[in-house]
């Protein structure tokens, strides 16, 4: 059970943020979250950098991965405990340190990926990791930042024959160009890779920075890959002055060229990998850390334009942020998770500077009205041992310790609960070391136990399980 204090359901615990597009006020009901820390002596406790998470709606379990070991995690809401069971049957094949886990929640499939040069080692499980079968692996494409995602096939140029109900995508960047490939058989084999952008903005490809965020798929089959800095059109030189936060899009099952859209008011590149998801109405939510470390979310409804970005952490006093995540559900419903600090930039000292003295906690911001209003809560509450102390190193900066690396993970379960997996850089047994030797990255899961469901038709069922949790 977690060492962190429990968040109670407190009246007025939610903070509203008025969206700049409408000026509307209001907030969803406060949610309750429980933190489930990985057991000591496991790989998930000792080394959980860049954690990702999947949810199996058939079994109710979650799957996470730490380095080369996947874990099946079962929850007991009444006891407020979680059981982390290692599923190590595939570890002998892996020797890399770029773990990714993705799950087709509806069909119960889990895919594990480990980067291996310009391709990826992959295994597929349909029973929460009890058995695995080797897959072809995505690529050949890129040498870094691989990502796996999936969703509906797009109706345009849909393959006439598929052996799995959903498309699975694999993307990775190769320094100058990033590539994506699509699988028709649930991630066992992949089709040819296609470039989605290039740093040099050559030919029909728009220019974007080398590293990208995670691929996700809209319900209409459009694949989305976010990027810290992109051009809005090809043929322009990629510089810091011309780039804005962007997203590469493909709506024809990777048969035609990809396009790139900018978030118009992002003004400058993001500080770290942005994250994008879409709800059932194909409204896109793009979360990013802006040039002054604020947590921004831009929303685009299908057929519309990008609304003005909203600083979702402001009402909660968040002045610096890191590792944005998004998950969405029914039309208008989405949640953004991120690390936040109430210490902001001061002069040349920011969250990625060695002199930064802030502490970090995990926050979740939720909208039920397509981003017009947001409800924000601080989820982790341990002030003595917060999630991180001091700077968070990501891009070129003076921060000397890099214990949390590049990203965390997020998913949603069958009742619409938000689940976040993250690495903890400050614990009671290891302390909060801030020097180049700091390697504290303890895995933990934040699970929503009560509050608004991301699936409108599951609210009653979630409320029923919440009553068990509160006893």
C-alpha positions, 0 to 999 in steps of 0.5 A, spaced: 500 500 500 502 507 498 506 510 503 502 517 501 497 520 505 490 518 502 486 524 498 479 525 501 473 527 498 473 534 500 468 539 498 471 545 494 477 541 492 476 542 485 479 548 482 476 551 476 479 554 470 475 559 465 477 557 458 479 563 454 475 562 448 468 562 452 470 565 459 465 560 462 466 558 469 465 552 473 468 545 474 467 538 475 466 534 482 472 533 486 475 526 485 478 522 489 485 518 487 489 513 491 496 512 490 499 505 489 507 504 490 510 498 487 513 493 492 520 494 494 525 489 491 521 489 485 524 492 478 518 497 478 520 500 485 528 500 483 528 503 476 521 505 473 524 511 468 519 512 462 513 508 465 507 506 461 501 503 462 495 499 459 488 497 462 485 491 460 477 492 460 476 485 460 480 483 466 480 489 470 487 489 471 493 494 469 499 492 465 506 497 466 513 496 465 519 497 468 526 496 464 525 489 461 519 487 466 512 487 465 507 487 471 500 485 471 497 490 477 490 488 480 487 493 485 482 492 491 478 498 492 476 496 499 482 495 502 486 500 498 491 495 496 494 493 489 498 487 487 504 487 482 505 481 479 511 480 475 510 477 468 518 476 466 517 471 460 519 475 455 525 478 459 531 474 456 529 477 449 531 484 451 537 488 452 535 495 451 532 500 456 527 503 452 521 500 455 514 501 452 507 498 453 501 499 450 494 496 450 488 495 446 483 495 452 477 493 449 480 487 446 485 485 452 491 485 448 498 488 450 504 489 446 511 490 449 516 494 445 523 495 446 528 499 441 533 495 438 536 500 432 532 502 427 526 497 429 523 494 435 523 488 439 516 486 440 511 481 444 504 480 444 500 478 450 492 476 450 492 474 457 495 480 461 502 477 460 501 470 462 504 468 455 507 472 450 508 471 443 514 474 439 512 479 434 515 482 428 517 489 431 515 496 428 520 499 423 525 499 420 524 506 422 528 510 427 533 509 432 530 513 438 523 515 442 519 509 439 512 509 441 506 504 440 498 506 439 492 504 436 485 505 434 480 504 429 482 504 421 480 510 417 475 509 412 479 512 407 483 507 403 482 502 409 485 495 407 480 490 404 482 484 409 485 485 416 485 480 421 484 484 427 479 489 429 483 495 430 489 498 427 496 498 431 501 504 429 509 504 431 513 510 430 520 512 431 525 518 429 531 517 426 534 524 428 532 528 421 526 524 419 520 520 423 517 514 421 510 511 422 508 504 420 501 500 421 499 493 423 493 490 420 494 484 425 494 487 432 501 488 432 504 481 430 507 484 423 507 491 420 507 494 413 512 499 410 514 505 414 512 512 411 516 519 413 511 523 417 515 529 417 523 531 417 527 536 420 529 540 414 522 541 411 524 537 404 519 536 399 511 535 401 514 534 408 513 539 413 519 541 418 519 538 426 524 537 431 527 530 431 524 527 437 516 526 438 511 524 443 506 518 443 502 516 437 494 516 439 488 515 434 482 518 434 475 514 433 475 516 426 482 513 425 486 519 424 493 517 427 496 523 431 503 524 433 505 531 437 511 534 437 515 540 441 516 544 435 513 544 428 512 548 421 505 549 419 507 548 412 513 545 408 519 549 404 520 553 410 527 553 414 526 550 421 528 555 426 526 556 434 523 563 431 518 559 426 516 553 430 510 552 434 507 546 438 505 541 432 502 535 431 503 530 425 496 527 422 494 521 417 487 519 416 488 514 410 491 508 414 498 511 412 497 510 404 498 518 403 502 523 406 502 526 413 500 533 414 502 537 420 498 542 424 501 548 429 497 550 435 497 557 433 498 561 440 503 556 442 508 562 440 514 558 441 517 550 442 514 546 448 519 545 453 518 537 453 514 532 449 507 534 448 501 529 449 495 528 444 489 524 445 482 525 442 475 524 445 469 520 442 467 526 438 474 526 435 475 533 439 483 533 440 486 535 446 494 537 446 497 538 452 504 541 452 509 545 457 510 552 454 516 556 454 515 559 461 514 552 464 506 553 464 502 547 463 497 549 457 492 545 453 490 546 446 483 544 444 481 543 437 474 540 435 473 536 429 472 541 423 474 547 427 480 551 429 485 550 435 482 554 441 486 559 445 491 554 449 489 554 457 493 554 463 490 548 466 495 549 473 494 556 474 488 556 479 491 550 483 498 555 484 502 551 479 507 555 476 512 550 473 510 543 470 513 537 466 511 531 463 504 532 460 499 526 459 492 526 456 486 521 456 479 522 453 473 518 453 466 520 452 464 527 447 467 533 451 471 528 457 478 528 458 483 529 463 490 531 463 496 529 468 502 532 469 508 534 475 507 541 477 511 545 482 508 552 485 515 555 484 516 558 478 521 561 473 525 567 476 530 570 471 534 565 468 533 560 473 527 555 471 525 548 472 531 545 468 536 549 471 541 547 477 539 552 481 531 551 481 529 550 488 522 547 487 518 541 489 514 537 485 507 533 485 502 530 481 496 534 478 490 532 474 486 537 470 479 534 468 474 537 463 467 535 462 465 540 457 470 540 451 476 544 455 471 550 456 472 549 463 477 545 467 477 542 474 484 541 477 487 537 483 493 536 487 493 528 487 500 526 491 500 530 498 506 528 501 510 534 502 516 531 506 517 526 500 514 529 494 515 526 487 521 530 485 526 536 489 529 541 485 530 541 477 528 536 472 532 535 466 530 534 459 533 539 454 539 542 454 540 546 461 544 546 467 540 541 471 546 536 473 541 530 475 536 526 470 533 521 474 526 521 471 528 521 464 522 523 458 515 521 460 510 518 464 504 514 462 496 514 462 490 510 461 483 509 462 479 503 465 472 500 463 469 505 468 472 511 466 477 511 471 484 515 470 490 511 471 497 514 471 503 511 472 509 515 474 516 515 477 518 518 484 524 521 485 524 522 492 522 517 497 523 516 505 528 510 504 532 513 498 531 520 500 531 526 495 538 526 492 540 532 487 546 531 484 549 527 478 548 520 482 541 521 483 538 515 480 531 515 484 525 513 480 520 509 484 514 506 480 507 508 482 500 508 480 495 513 481 488 511 480 482 515 480 477 511 485 471 516 485 469 522 481 467 524 474 467 518 469 471 519 463 465 515 460 458 518 461 454 512 461 459 509 466 458 514 472 453 510 476 457 504 476 463 508 478 459 511 483 457 504 486 465 502 486 466 509 490 461 507 495 466 501 497 472 505 497 469 510 502 467 505 507 
